[in-house]
Amino acid sequence: MSAAHAGPVCRMATSADRVGILEVHQRAFGRDEERLLVESLLADPSAQPLLSVVAELQGELLGHALFTAVTVLNGGAPTGASILAPLAVVPSAQGSGVGRGLIETGCRILAERGVALVFVLGDPGYYARVGFVPALPHGLKAPYVIEPAAAWQVRALDGHVLGAVRGVVRCADALAPEHYWRE
Ligand SMILES: CC(C)(COP(=O)(O)OP(=O)(O)OC[C@H]1O[C@@H](n2cnc3c(N)ncnc32)[C@H](O)[C@@H]1OP(=O)(O)O)[C@@H](O)C(=O)NCCC(=O)NCCS
């Protein structure tokens, strides 16, 4: 059977993908910042457990999503959760479902690991299409005040968790500087 019409495959990254992943961010964002953030997060013990997902087509990486550990400090026991940052699709592959595929694959794997919440800071015009809702109305606060507030979003992987867990998110050290939290 021919694979000529097969689309990209989303899978967990391996160490062999490292250079390709960094290139994806450089090409998607057209600057160094996100590539450097990925390098920092991959080396940051406080980002663990993390999940790195790539989209590959015929040996070429078209996209990458990095999910790193966060906790929700709610005054009681911290709840394990994850944050998606950064997400990138190379310009030639944008708008063809690669970003969606990366998010769905990542959320499926995280749900299997027992992660209940995935946060993201980004354009609600995009993330609302892929399962995210504004987090603040659910009592889930970012480490900093976010402007506009609607950019701080969450996706529940467990049907009972929204509303049951409230508090402030604490992220990995590499993601903690305030400049990463401006939209
Ligand atoms: C943002 C980005 C990750 C989206 O990935 P993508 O593969 O282009 O997105 P998809 O094709 O999976 O799009 C999913 C849906 O969102 C829509 N969409 C795509 N980009 C959008 C945007 N910027 N704003 C609003 N909707 C958008 C698509 O039309 C699609 O909708 P549909 O399913 O109703 O047709 C990608 O365009 C990118 O890497 N951009 C540059 C880097 C960046 O800004 N990253 C985001 C950091 S928060």
The ligand as an SDF file (V2000), in Angstrom:
LIG
                    3D

 48 50  0  0  0  0  0  0  0  0999 V2000
   -0.1510   28.7830   15.9830 C   0  0  0  0  0  0  0  0  0  0  0  0
    0.2630   27.4770   15.3140 C   0  0  0  0  0  0  0  0  0  0  0  0
    0.9820   26.5940   16.3350 C   0  0  0  0  0  0  0  0  0  0  0  0
   -1.0120   26.7720   14.8290 C   0  0  0  0  0  0  0  0  0  0  0  0
   -0.6550   25.5240   14.2490 O   0  0  0  0  0  0  0  0  0  0  0  0
   -1.3640   25.0580   12.8870 P   0  0  0  0  0  0  0  0  0  0  0  0
   -0.8700   23.7120   12.5460 O   0  0  0  0  0  0  0  0  0  0  0  0
   -1.1520   26.1450   11.9020 O   0  0  0  0  0  0  0  0  0  0  0  0
   -2.8860   25.0210   13.3400 O   0  0  0  0  0  0  0  0  0  0  0  0
   -4.0110   23.9700   12.8800 P   0  0  0  0  0  0  0  0  0  0  0  0
   -3.9220   23.8200   11.3820 O   0  0  0  0  0  0  0  0  0  0  0  0
   -3.9250   22.7450   13.6950 O   0  0  0  0  0  0  0  0  0  0  0  0
   -5.3110   24.7860   13.2330 O   0  0  0  0  0  0  0  0  0  0  0  0
   -6.3680   24.3070   14.0390 C   0  0  0  0  0  0  0  0  0  0  0  0
   -7.5340   25.2470   13.8950 C   0  0  0  0  0  0  0  0  0  0  0  0
   -7.1750   26.5730   14.2750 O   0  0  0  0  0  0  0  0  0  0  0  0
   -7.3070   27.4640   13.1610 C   0  0  0  0  0  0  0  0  0  0  0  0
   -6.1650   28.3750   13.2360 N   0  0  0  0  0  0  0  0  0  0  0  0
   -4.9010   28.1570   12.8390 C   0  0  0  0  0  0  0  0  0  0  0  0
   -4.1290   29.2200   13.1420 N   0  0  0  0  0  0  0  0  0  0  0  0
   -4.9340   30.1230   13.7370 C   0  0  0  0  0  0  0  0  0  0  0  0
   -4.7360   31.4220   14.2940 C   0  0  0  0  0  0  0  0  0  0  0  0
   -3.5360   32.0170   14.3080 N   0  0  0  0  0  0  0  0  0  0  0  0
   -5.8180   32.0550   14.8350 N   0  0  0  0  0  0  0  0  0  0  0  0
   -7.0240   31.4690   14.8540 C   0  0  0  0  0  0  0  0  0  0  0  0
   -7.2760   30.2380   14.3620 N   0  0  0  0  0  0  0  0  0  0  0  0
   -6.2370   29.5850   13.8080 C   0  0  0  0  0  0  0  0  0  0  0  0
   -7.2930   26.5970   11.9510 C   0  0  0  0  0  0  0  0  0  0  0  0
   -8.0100   27.1870   10.8840 O   0  0  0  0  0  0  0  0  0  0  0  0
   -8.0100   25.3660   12.4650 C   0  0  0  0  0  0  0  0  0  0  0  0
   -9.3730   25.5750   12.5500 O   0  0  0  0  0  0  0  0  0  0  0  0
  -10.4370   24.5020   11.9790 P   0  0  0  0  0  0  0  0  0  0  0  0
  -10.0470   23.1950   12.6170 O   0  0  0  0  0  0  0  0  0  0  0  0
  -11.7300   25.0330   12.4130 O   0  0  0  0  0  0  0  0  0  0  0  0
  -10.1870   24.5200   10.5040 O   0  0  0  0  0  0  0  0  0  0  0  0
    1.1830   27.7250   14.0880 C   0  0  0  0  0  0  0  0  0  0  0  0
    0.4950   28.4980   13.1600 O   0  0  0  0  0  0  0  0  0  0  0  0
    2.5180   28.3810   14.4540 C   0  0  0  0  0  0  0  0  0  0  0  0
    3.4890   27.6920   14.7540 O   0  0  0  0  0  0  0  0  0  0  0  0
    2.5830   29.7220   14.3760 N   0  0  0  0  0  0  0  0  0  0  0  0
    3.8250   30.4370   14.6480 C   0  0  0  0  0  0  0  0  0  0  0  0
    4.2690   30.2380   16.0830 C   0  0  0  0  0  0  0  0  0  0  0  0
    3.1900   30.5370   17.1160 C   0  0  0  0  0  0  0  0  0  0  0  0
    2.5850   31.6180   17.0760 O   0  0  0  0  0  0  0  0  0  0  0  0
    2.9770   29.5930   18.0570 N   0  0  0  0  0  0  0  0  0  0  0  0
    1.9780   29.7190   19.0950 C   0  0  0  0  0  0  0  0  0  0  0  0
    2.6090   30.0230   20.3880 C   0  0  0  0  0  0  0  0  0  0  0  0
    1.3810   30.2200   21.6680 S   0  0  0  0  0  0  0  0  0  0  0  0
  1  2  1  0
  2  3  1  0
  2  4  1  0
  2 36  1  0
  4  5  1  0
  5  6  1  0
  6  7  2  0
  6  8  1  0
  6  9  1  0
  9 10  1  0
 10 11  2  0
 10 12  1  0
 10 13  1  0
 13 14  1  0
 14 15  1  0
 15 16  1  0
 15 30  1  0
 16 17  1  0
 17 18  1  0
 17 28  1  0
 18 19  1  0
 18 27  1  0
 19 20  2  0
 20 21  1  0
 21 22  1  0
 21 27  2  0
 22 23  1  0
 22 24  2  0
 24 25  1  0
 25 26  2  0
 26 27  1  0
 28 29  1  0
 28 30  1  0
 30 31  1  0
 31 32  1  0
 32 33  2  0
 32 34  1  0
 32 35  1  0
 36 37  1  0
 36 38  1  0
 38 39  2  0
 38 40  1  0
 40 41  1  0
 41 42  1  0
 42 43  1  0
 43 44  2  0
 43 45  1  0
 45 46  1  0
 46 47  1  0
 47 48  1  0
M  END
$$$$
